[in-house]
């Protein structure tokens, strides 16, 4: 139920999100189509359509559908009540991240689910931040100066600089700043966290972060 008293399903809300994204993309396409974005939007539209008409057809792509499908099969095969401990144990095992224990990992190995992200890309993303958002600055300073960072969030990094009486917070309010193009040279030239923060205090450098 929405604030105005109308009712919307989860699919209705997802469709509203998709429509908003499509409108936004229409305004940003001055440089032509983006194949990766087009593929994502096509998949999103397809899944929403199939969730509305044949939910089980999405089991390869939507995790909760695959999980519910397997729970139902287990429940029906052994005539279990939905509160049976065996189903609860399966629920926990589904979330086990160990390759030799997790149910999802076994489905993936059997080719029963689709893996949308290349495993090599996933492994690389664990150690290399994306270069075209503020995540580049955040990930790079965590990699270079881990001992000097007390916290890091979406929109700030807090440093504990040796010899300083207080913590130093670097705000990053703009997701599109702090990219490699913005701060790559700055990071390369900073030999220490103190030098980095000194450079960031200049008006020119600060504008590249937020």
C-alpha positions as a Markdown table, in Angstrom:
| # | Residue | x | y | z |
|---|---|---|---|---|
| 1 | Unk | 0.0 | 0.0 | 0.0 |
| 2 | Unk | 1.5 | 3.4 | -1.0 |
| 3 | Unk | 1.2 | 6.7 | 0.8 |
| 4 | Unk | -1.7 | 7.7 | -1.4 |
| 5 | Unk | -3.7 | 4.6 | -0.5 |
| 6 | Unk | -3.2 | 2.8 | -3.8 |
| 7 | Unk | -1.8 | -0.7 | -3.9 |
| 8 | Unk | 1.1 | -1.9 | -6.0 |
| 9 | Unk | 2.7 | -5.3 | -6.3 |
| 10 | Unk | 6.4 | -5.9 | -6.2 |
| 11 | Unk | 6.3 | -6.4 | -10.0 |
| 12 | Unk | 4.5 | -3.1 | -10.4 |
| 13 | Unk | 7.3 | -1.3 | -8.5 |
| 14 | Unk | 10.0 | -3.1 | -10.4 |
| 15 | Unk | 8.3 | -2.1 | -13.7 |
| 16 | Unk | 8.2 | 1.5 | -12.4 |
| 17 | Unk | 11.9 | 1.4 | -11.7 |
| 18 | Unk | 12.6 | -0.1 | -15.2 |
| 19 | Unk | 10.4 | 2.6 | -16.9 |
| 20 | Unk | 12.3 | 5.3 | -15.0 |
| 21 | Unk | 15.7 | 3.8 | -16.0 |
| 22 | Unk | 14.6 | 3.7 | -19.6 |
| 23 | Unk | 13.5 | 7.3 | -19.5 |
| 24 | Unk | 16.9 | 8.3 | -18.0 |
| 25 | Unk | 18.8 | 6.3 | -20.6 |
| 26 | Unk | 16.8 | 8.0 | -23.4 |
| 27 | Unk | 18.2 | 11.3 | -22.1 |
| 28 | Unk | 21.8 | 10.1 | -21.8 |
| 29 | Unk | 22.2 | 8.4 | -25.1 |
| 30 | Unk | 23.9 | 11.3 | -26.9 |
| 31 | Unk | 27.0 | 9.1 | -27.5 |
| 32 | Unk | 25.0 | 6.1 | -28.9 |
| 33 | Unk | 23.9 | 2.8 | -27.4 |
| 34 | Unk | 25.9 | 1.1 | -24.6 |
| 35 | Unk | 25.9 | -2.7 | -25.4 |
| 36 | Unk | 26.3 | -3.7 | -21.7 |
| 37 | Unk | 23.5 | -1.5 | -20.5 |
| 38 | Unk | 21.3 | -2.7 | -23.4 |
| 39 | Unk | 21.9 | -6.3 | -22.4 |
| 40 | Unk | 21.1 | -5.5 | -18.8 |
| 41 | Unk | 17.8 | -3.7 | -19.6 |
| 42 | Unk | 16.8 | -6.5 | -22.0 |
| 43 | Unk | 17.3 | -9.1 | -19.3 |
| 44 | Unk | 15.5 | -7.1 | -16.7 |
| 45 | Unk | 12.5 | -6.6 | -19.0 |
| 46 | Unk | 12.4 | -10.3 | -19.9 |
| 47 | Unk | 12.6 | -11.4 | -16.3 |
| 48 | Unk | 9.8 | -9.1 | -15.2 |
| 49 | Unk | 7.6 | -10.3 | -18.0 |
| 50 | Unk | 8.2 | -14.0 | -17.2 |
| 51 | Unk | 7.8 | -13.5 | -13.4 |
| 52 | Unk | 4.3 | -12.2 | -14.2 |
| 53 | Unk | 3.3 | -15.2 | -16.3 |
| 54 | Unk | 5.6 | -18.2 | -15.6 |
| 55 | Unk | 7.7 | -17.7 | -12.4 |
| 56 | Unk | 9.5 | -21.0 | -12.7 |
| 57 | Unk | 11.0 | -20.0 | -16.1 |
| 58 | Unk | 13.1 | -17.6 | -14.1 |
| 59 | Unk | 14.8 | -20.2 | -12.0 |
| 60 | Unk | 18.0 | -20.0 | -13.9 |
| 61 | Unk | 18.4 | -16.3 | -13.4 |
| 62 | Unk | 16.6 | -15.3 | -10.2 |
| 63 | Unk | 18.1 | -16.8 | -7.0 |
| 64 | Unk | 14.9 | -16.8 | -4.9 |
| 65 | Unk | 13.0 | -18.6 | -7.6 |
| 66 | Unk | 15.6 | -21.3 | -7.8 |
| 67 | Unk | 15.7 | -21.6 | -4.1 |
| 68 | Unk | 11.9 | -21.8 | -3.7 |
| 69 | Unk | 11.7 | -24.4 | -6.5 |
| 70 | Unk | 14.2 | -26.7 | -4.8 |
| 71 | Unk | 12.5 | -26.2 | -1.4 |
| 72 | Unk | 9.2 | -27.2 | -2.9 |
| 73 | Unk | 10.6 | -30.2 | -4.5 |
| 74 | Unk | 12.2 | -31.3 | -1.3 |
| 75 | Unk | 9.0 | -30.7 | 0.6 |
| 76 | Unk | 6.9 | -32.6 | -1.8 |
| 77 | Unk | 9.3 | -35.5 | -2.3 |
| 78 | Unk | 9.4 | -36.2 | 1.5 |
| 79 | Unk | 6.0 | -34.9 | 2.5 |
| 80 | Unk | 7.5 | -32.3 | 4.9 |
| 81 | Unk | 5.7 | -29.5 | 6.6 |
| 82 | Unk | 7.1 | -26.1 | 5.8 |
| 83 | Unk | 8.4 | -25.7 | 9.3 |
| 84 | Unk | 10.3 | -29.0 | 9.2 |
| 85 | Unk | 14.0 | -28.8 | 10.4 |
| 86 | Unk | 15.2 | -30.4 | 7.2 |
| 87 | Unk | 13.9 | -27.5 | 5.1 |
| 88 | Unk | 15.4 | -25.1 | 7.6 |
| 89 | Unk | 18.7 | -26.9 | 7.2 |
| 90 | Unk | 18.5 | -26.7 | 3.4 |
| 91 | Unk | 17.8 | -23.0 | 3.7 |
| 92 | Unk | 21.0 | -22.5 | 5.7 |
| 93 | Unk | 23.0 | -24.7 | 3.3 |
| 94 | Unk | 21.8 | -22.7 | 0.3 |
| 95 | Unk | 23.7 | -19.6 | 1.7 |
| 96 | Unk | 26.9 | -21.5 | 2.5 |
| 97 | Unk | 29.6 | -19.8 | 0.4 |
| 98 | Unk | 32.0 | -22.8 | 0.5 |
| 99 | Unk | 32.1 | -24.3 | -3.0 |
| 100 | Unk | 31.9 | -27.9 | -1.7 |
| 101 | Unk | 29.0 | -27.2 | 0.6 |
| 102 | Unk | 26.7 | -24.6 | -0.9 |
| 103 | Unk | 23.7 | -25.7 | -2.8 |
| 104 | Unk | 23.9 | -22.9 | -5.3 |
| 105 | Unk | 27.5 | -23.8 | -6.1 |
| 106 | Unk | 26.4 | -27.3 | -6.9 |
| 107 | Unk | 23.7 | -26.0 | -9.2 |
| 108 | Unk | 26.2 | -23.8 | -10.9 |
| 109 | Unk | 28.6 | -26.7 | -11.4 |
| 110 | Unk | 25.7 | -28.7 | -12.9 |
| 111 | Unk | 24.8 | -25.9 | -15.3 |
| 112 | Unk | 21.4 | -25.5 | -13.7 |
| 113 | Unk | 21.7 | -21.8 | -13.2 |
| 114 | Unk | 23.1 | -18.9 | -15.3 |
| 115 | Unk | 26.2 | -17.1 | -14.1 |
| 116 | Unk | 25.8 | -13.5 | -15.4 |
| 117 | Unk | 29.2 | -12.3 | -14.4 |
| 118 | Unk | 32.4 | -13.9 | -15.7 |
| 119 | Unk | 34.3 | -15.6 | -12.8 |
| 120 | Unk | 37.6 | -13.9 | -13.9 |
| 121 | Unk | 35.8 | -10.5 | -13.8 |
| 122 | Unk | 34.4 | -11.3 | -10.3 |
| 123 | Unk | 37.9 | -12.2 | -9.0 |
| 124 | Unk | 39.4 | -9.1 | -10.5 |
| 125 | Unk | 36.7 | -6.9 | -8.9 |
| 126 | Unk | 37.7 | -8.2 | -5.4 |
| 127 | Unk | 41.1 | -6.5 | -5.7 |
| 128 | Unk | 40.6 | -3.7 | -8.3 |
| 129 | Unk | 37.9 | -1.0 | -7.9 |
| 130 | Unk | 36.0 | 0.3 | -10.9 |
| 131 | Unk | 37.8 | 3.2 | -12.4 |
| 132 | Unk | 34.9 | 5.4 | -13.4 |
| 133 | Unk | 33.2 | 6.2 | -10.1 |
| 134 | Unk | 34.3 | 7.4 | -6.6 |
| 135 | Unk | 34.9 | 3.7 | -5.8 |
| 136 | Unk | 38.3 | 4.2 | -7.5 |
| 137 | Unk | 39.5 | 6.6 | -4.8 |
| 138 | Unk | 38.0 | 4.6 | -2.0 |
| 139 | Unk | 39.4 | 1.3 | -3.1 |
| 140 | Unk | 42.8 | 2.7 | -4.0 |
| 141 | Unk | 43.4 | 4.3 | -0.7 |
| 142 | Unk | 42.3 | 1.2 | 1.2 |
| 143 | Unk | 44.7 | -0.8 | -0.9 |
| 144 | Unk | 47.6 | 1.6 | -0.4 |
| 145 | Unk | 47.1 | 2.8 | 3.2 |
| 146 | Unk | 45.0 | 0.2 | 5.0 |
| 147 | Unk | 46.6 | 0.9 | 8.4 |
| 148 | Unk | 45.7 | 4.6 | 8.2 |
| 149 | Unk | 42.0 | 4.1 | 7.5 |
| 150 | Unk | 39.5 | 3.9 | 10.4 |
| 151 | Unk | 36.3 | 3.7 | 8.3 |
| 152 | Unk | 35.1 | 3.9 | 4.7 |
| 153 | Unk | 31.6 | 4.3 | 3.4 |
| 154 | Unk | 29.8 | 5.1 | 0.2 |
| 155 | Unk | 30.5 | 8.8 | 0.5 |
| 156 | Unk | 33.5 | 9.3 | 2.8 |
| 157 | Unk | 36.8 | 7.8 | 3.9 |
| 158 | Unk | 38.2 | 8.6 | 7.4 |
| 159 | Unk | 41.9 | 8.6 | 8.0 |
| 160 | Unk | 43.9 | 8.2 | 11.2 |
| 161 | Unk | 47.2 | 9.9 | 10.3 |
| 162 | Unk | 50.2 | 9.2 | 12.5 |
| 163 | Unk | 51.1 | 12.3 | 14.5 |
| 164 | Unk | 47.7 | 14.0 | 14.0 |
| 165 | Unk | 45.6 | 14.8 | 17.0 |
| 166 | Unk | 42.3 | 14.2 | 15.2 |
| 167 | Unk | 40.9 | 12.0 | 12.4 |
| 168 | Unk | 40.7 | 13.3 | 8.9 |
| 169 | Unk | 37.5 | 12.7 | 6.9 |
| 170 | Unk | 37.5 | 13.0 | 3.1 |
| 171 | Unk | 33.9 | 13.4 | 1.9 |
| 172 | Unk | 33.0 | 12.0 | -1.5 |
| 173 | Unk | 29.4 | 13.3 | -2.2 |
| 174 | Unk | 29.5 | 12.9 | -6.0 |
| 175 | Unk | 29.5 | 9.3 | -7.3 |
| 176 | Unk | 31.0 | 10.6 | -10.6 |
| 177 | Unk | 34.2 | 12.1 | -9.0 |
| 178 | Unk | 37.2 | 10.4 | -7.5 |
| 179 | Unk | 37.6 | 8.4 | -10.7 |
| 180 | Unk | 41.0 | 7.3 | -12.0 |
| 181 | Unk | 40.9 | 10.2 | -14.5 |
| 182 | Unk | 40.4 | 12.5 | -11.5 |
| 183 | Unk | 42.8 | 11.2 | -8.9 |
| 184 | Unk | 45.0 | 8.6 | -10.6 |
| 185 | Unk | 48.0 | 11.0 | -10.9 |
| 186 | Unk | 47.4 | 12.4 | -7.4 |
| 187 | Unk | 47.5 | 9.0 | -5.8 |
| 188 | Unk | 50.6 | 8.0 | -7.8 |
| 189 | Unk | 52.4 | 11.1 | -6.6 |
| 190 | Unk | 51.6 | 10.8 | -2.9 |
| 191 | Unk | 54.2 | 8.8 | -1.1 |
| 192 | Unk | 52.4 | 8.8 | 2.2 |
| 193 | Unk | 48.9 | 9.3 | 3.6 |
| 194 | Unk | 50.0 | 12.6 | 5.0 |
| 195 | Unk | 51.2 | 13.8 | 1.6 |
| 196 | Unk | 47.9 | 12.6 | 0.0 |
| 197 | Unk | 45.8 | 14.5 | 2.5 |
| 198 | Unk | 47.9 | 17.6 | 2.1 |
| 199 | Unk | 47.4 | 17.5 | -1.7 |
| 200 | Unk | 43.7 | 16.9 | -1.3 |
| 201 | Unk | 43.4 | 20.1 | 0.7 |
| 202 | Unk | 44.1 | 22.2 | -2.3 |
| 203 | Unk | 41.0 | 23.5 | -4.1 |
| 204 | Unk | 41.9 | 21.9 | -7.4 |
| 205 | Unk | 42.4 | 18.4 | -5.9 |
| 206 | Unk | 39.3 | 18.7 | -3.6 |
| 207 | Unk | 37.1 | 19.4 | -6.6 |
| 208 | Unk | 38.1 | 16.1 | -8.1 |
| 209 | Unk | 36.8 | 14.2 | -5.1 |
| 210 | Unk | 33.5 | 16.0 | -4.5 |
